[in-house]
Amino acid sequence: MCMDSTVSVWCKSGRVCCALDIGVMAQELKPDPVDPKTTDVRDEGIVRRLNLLQEQVLREMKRMARPQEPYSTMVQAWIEGFKMRLLS
């Protein structure tokens, strides 16, 4: 579970997903070509799956922000506030 509710979004399943945390995990697991390890193949698979999950969360956020969706105004306001916090 995400410890910082300012960067969390609700997924369809009702669990809290942290798109930023997912991206950070993927970056930390990305194998270092200068220092190869025996777990690199496994880690590359994990990185791919984390990146796909991050993309899915972001797509869901965009879908929820469409004008025809319920609560879209609230989602749009949250996204704008989120962008401002990222840039500050």
C-alpha positions, 0 to 999 in steps of 0.5 A: 500500500502506498504510504503517501496518499497524495500520489495514489489513485484508486484502481478498478479493483479498489486497491490503492496503486502508486504509479510513481512508486511503481516507476521507482521500483522498476528503475531500481530493479533495472539491471546495470549493464556495467555490473551484470548479475545472475538475477538480471533476466528475472529482474528484466521481466519484473521491470517490464511487468512494473512498467506495464502496470504503471502504464495501466494505472495512468491509462485508467486515470486518463479514462476516469478524467474523461468528461462523460465519466462519473466524478470526472471533475474531481479526477481532473482537479486531482490530476491538476493538483498532482501535476502542480505537486510534481513540478514544485 
